[in-house]
Amino acid sequence: MQHVKRWITALIIAPLVVWILLRGSTLVLAALISVVAIFSLREYLTIIFGNDDGPISNTIKTISYTIAMALVVGATLGAWQVMFLILSLNLAALAGFVLFRFAAQPRVFDIISKQVLGIVYIPVSLSLLVFIRELEGGVFWIIWLLIVIFANDTGAFYAGTYKGRHKLSPNISPNKTIEGSFGGILAAVTAGFIFCLIFFRDPALAFLTLPCSLVMALAGQVGDLFESAMKRVSSIKDSGRILPGHGGMLDRIDGLLMAVPVLYVYLVFVI
């Protein structure tokens, strides 16, 4: 039943995302990214502060959500300078938070370090999708990215389920196996090669993307384990329940968050 929910959710969401990419403007994509970033940040804060005695500070939530949207706006303007300014404003807001809360919360620096990690981890990575869209063939590169990550996740899941014998990282995620990892990498590289041929009709370019697919698959699996480690520390199984069969938004994009910077660097400096 879980597999059925997983596929139904994917078949509903995937066409909508592709339609937004093909038909929507950069502003529409930015709006989608903002929504995803805020939901993911919300889940991240719940996970990372899961073992704290008190509730998550509403001030930290407000700062985080505002900065997330501002970063996407900065990316939409195509200005790295604006994004660096926004990150500086985030630090300034956190400094004010420290001054007002230090007496009551001696662990206040632990709180702000977790917030900074979340900002870099989620909205900064997602904002790169806007920059990728503005590159030549950017829309198709984003679709290609999604296909590679989906193939990585699906290949790892089914290879691990039916062929998995040796644990990959039992202390973090007991169900993940080395066989599943190799299955995901093989599926990602194969899908990346085939769909690059379909989208760009350039065999030389398809071969050139093979290392990128490989590194993206590895980055995606690291991202998956990274989120699993956070959930294990807080004794949480899923980051949320917004996506039936997948869990939370962060559960769905944890691998994507690590893969997006890889693709951006590859497109800018290699291709």
Summary of the structure (lengths in Angstrom):
residues: 271
radius of gyration: 19.1
end to end distance: 42.2
largest distance: 62.6
contacts: 908
relative contact order: 0.13
helix: 78%
strand: 4%
